[in-house]
Each structure stands twice: as structure tokens, then as C-alpha cells.
Amino acid sequence: MTLSLGTYIFVVVAISFIIKGLVGFGDPLIFNPLLSIRMDNKHISPGLLPVSLLLNAVIVYRSRESIHPRKLLPICFWMVLGVIPGTLLLKYGSSWGLKVALGVLIILLGIEMLTRSEDATMKPNPVLMAVMSFTSGVTAALFGINLIFLAYLERTTNDRDEFRGSICLVFLVESVFRLISYAANGIITSFSLEISAVSVPAALIGMWIGMQIDKRIDDSLIKKLIVYVFIIGGVSTVIRALILHS
């Protein structure tokens, strides 16, 4: 790894994890398209995986009193199940059209979250939860983007700490399984480990900054920020797929 590439990775990851510290997710929406300018996705996803493991563990620990593990177990199960076909798609190639479809779906879900009444509630739906969680597992392994289940959790959690802690617990379980899956399929390389070594300190610094900003922002603004980051993720996914295809 050259010095210029290492510096580029450090800056991109630090900026990405400022968003992570604020809303609990969104880091892949920034580092994936930016890092893909200089690297292949087969290096980015496994390279940032150890970072996700560490940082999600930190957030889960901080929000542990607000998390309800029993409610999250089915989500974790279906997401882990989705990682298996997603890993195979990553290993043997994937369609750009699939990524465009993913981006459009994320945008539509984000618009629904943005336009519905704040008083609207949703009763837990096992079938919807299973479909959204399984799909998130597939896209997590394939693109490092596991956003779809967030639209479900955003409607069924009670407050900001529960939402943030819950999604990071799901991310943590999914990341552990994805690490095992990547290792079993020979996707982790010496170069991806170099990326991890540069990214860990950058992510820690970025998330610390994000958490300091979070202390000064009220819940209503954070809710809007969550939806905006979600929609931006869909736009970013579509644009990146179209650029790579052209």
C-alpha cells in the first residue's frame, strides 16, 4: 500500500464514521463509493469488516440498557442467512442491475419514512421482518450495505438509543458471521488486512467526533438526519452502479 492510498483511506474512513457516531449507521454509504474510486469492492468490504466489528461493539456497549435482544434475534437470524448467498455472489461476480434495484428500493423506503406521520406506528410483522432482514444480509455481504432492515426497526423501536443500539447489535452479529464466511471463501487477503490496519484508528477518531456532535443535537433533528442519510444511501448506490456499468 502506498502512502497516498493509505492517507486517502484514513481521511475517507474518518469522515464516514463521523456519520456512524451520529446516527449509528451510514458509514458504508460514504466510504464505499469513495474508496471504490481507487480500489475494487472485493478489497473494500473485507477490509472494513474488522472496523465494523470493533465500532459496532462500542456502540452496543454504550446503548446496552436500551437494547431488547429477544426482539432482535429473529432479525439477526434472517440477516445471517442472507449473508450466505450474498458472499457467493461477491465471490463469483454480481449484476450492476441488482445494485440499481437495491438503490431504488432504499430511496422509496426512505421517502416513505420521510412522508409518513410521526404518530404512525407499525405492529411487528414476522414475514416483513424476515424478508427485509434476509435481503439486508445478501446486500451486506455483496456490497457492504445492509440498510433495508433499518426501515423496519425505525418503525418498531421506541427512542434514539434503542434504535442506534439495536441496529449496531444486528450489524455486530452479521459482521461476525460475514467474517467467518469471507475467511472460508478466501476473500480476506493481506491487502484487505492493510486496509483494516489503516481504517481502525481513522474510524475511532471519526466516531468520537460524531458522538460529541450527537450530544448537542435533539431527537427530532436526529430522526430527520437518519432518514436523509438513508435516502442518500439509495442515491449513492444507484449512481455508483450506473458509473461502474458505463
N, C-alpha and C positions, 0 to 999 in steps of 0.2 A: 504494500500500500504506500502510495506517495504522500508527501507532506500536504500537498494541496488537496488531495482527496480526503485525507484524514481531517483536515480543517473544515472542509465543506460538510462532511458528515457530522462533525461536532456541532457546528452552527445550526444546521437543519434540525437535528435531533433536539437541541436545547429549545429552539423555538416551538417545536411540536409539543414538547412536554410542558410548556407553559399552559397550553390549552388543556392538556391532560390534568394538570393541577387545579384548573378552574372548574371543569365540568365532569371529570372522571373518564373521559374518552376523547377521541378526535385526533390523537397523535398520528395514526396511520394516514389520515386524510391530508396531512401536511408532508410527512416525510416520504410517503410512497411516491407521489408524483415528482417531488423534487429530487429524491435520490435516484429515481429511475432515469433521470437525465444523464447520469454518469455510470449507472450500474444496472445489471439485469435483475428482474424481480426474484429470480431463483437465489440470489445472494441477499437481497434486502429482507425478505420475510424471515429466513432463519437467522440472519444477523441481528435483527431487532428483537427476536423472540426472548433471549435471556433478559433483555432490558424490560420487556413487558412483564415477565415473571417477577422481577425484583420490585418494580414500581407498583404493580397491582397489589402485591403483598403488603407494601407500605400503606396504601390507601385502605385496604381491607382491615388492617390492624387499627388504623385511626378511626374507622367507622364501625368497628366491631359491635358496638352496643345497639346500633340501628339496624343491623342485618338480621334477616329471618332465614336461616339456612334451609329449613324444610321447604319453604316456598320456592327456593332456588334449585333444589336437587333435580326436579324434572327438566328444568331449563338446561342445566349442566349435562344431564344425560343425553338429551337430543342434540345438543351442540357438539359434544364429543363424538357422537355417532356420525354427525355430518363431516367431521374432520377427515374421516377415512376416505370417502370418495374425493374430497377436496384435495387431499395430499396426492392421490393418484393422478388427478387432473394436472396438478402442479408439476409432477414428475414427467408426465408424457405430453404436456402441452395443453393449452386451453384456447377457446374461441374468443376473439375480441367481441363478438356479438353477445356472448354471455355477460361480459363485463358492462356493455352498454345497457343491457336489460337490467342488470343489478343497479346501475346508477339511476335509471329512470324510476325503478321501484322505490329506491331510497328517497328520491325527490318527491314522489307522490305521497309517501308516508309522512315526510316532513311537512308538506303543505297541509295534510290532514291534521297534523299535530298543531300547526300554527293557526289554522282557521276554526278549529272547534272551540266550543265554550269552555272556559276554565272550570266550570262546575261539572262538566261531563265526566262521568265515571264509567269504568268498564269492569264487569264481573270477570273473574278468572275463567278463561276458556281453554281447557286442556288441548283441544285439537288445534286451535290457532297458535297456542304457545308452542306445541310440538313442531308445527310447520315452520314457524318463524325461527325457532331455535336451531332446527336441523339445517335450514338454509344458511343461517349465520355461521354454523360450523363449516359448511362447504366453502363459503366465501372467505372465511378466516384463513383456512389452510391454503386456499388458492391465491388470494390477493392480500392477505393480512388485514382485511376489512370485515369486521363482524358487527355490523350496525343494525341489522334488521330486527333482532330481538329487543333492541332498545325501545322501539315504538310500543312494544307490549309492556315492558317494565315501566316506561314513563307514565302509563295509564294506571298501573296497579300498585305503585309504591306511594307512600304517604308524604314523604318530605325529601329534601335535597340530600341529606346524609344517607338515608336509606337507599335512594336511587343510586348515588355515587358508589356507596359501599357494595350494593348488590351487583351492579354491573361489573365492578372490579373483581368480585369473588367469582363470578361466571367467567370473566376473562382469565383469571388465575387458573381455574380448573381446566379450561380449554387450552391454555398455554402449556400446562404440564403435559397434557395428552399430545398436543401438537409437537412438543419437543421429542417425545418418545417416537411418534410417528415419523418425524423428519429423520431422526437418527436411524431408525430401522430401514428407511428407504435411501440412506446415503446422501441426503440433501444437505446436511451440515458439513461444511468444509473448513479448511484453515483460513480462507479468506473471510468467510462469514464470522468466524471467531474473532478476527481482527476488527471487523465492523463492530462486534459486540464490545470489545475492549475500549474502543473509542466512544461508543454510544452511552455506556453506563454512566460515566461522570457527567456527560452532557445532559442526560435525562434527569439525573438527580438535581442538577443546578436549575434546569428549566422547570421542573415540577415544584421546587421550593419557591421559585418566583411566582408561579401560578397560585400556589396556596396562600402566599402573602397577599396577593391581589384579591383572592377569594374572601378573605376576612373583611374586606372593605366593600363588598357588594351584597345587595339584598337579594332575597329569594326570587322575587318577580323578575329581576334582571337576569339572574342565572337561568331561570326557566326559558326565557327568550333566547339566551345565548346557546342553550342546549339544542333548541330546535334549529337555530341558524347554522350551527356547526353541523348538525345532521344533514340539512339541505345542501350545504356547501360540499359535504362528503359525496352526495349523489352527483352533483355537478362535476366535481373533480374526477370522479370515476368515469363518467361519460366522456369528458374531454380527453382524458388520458388514453382511453381505449380508442377513440377516433384518431388521435395523433399517432399512436403506435401503428394503427392499421393503414394510415395514409402513406 
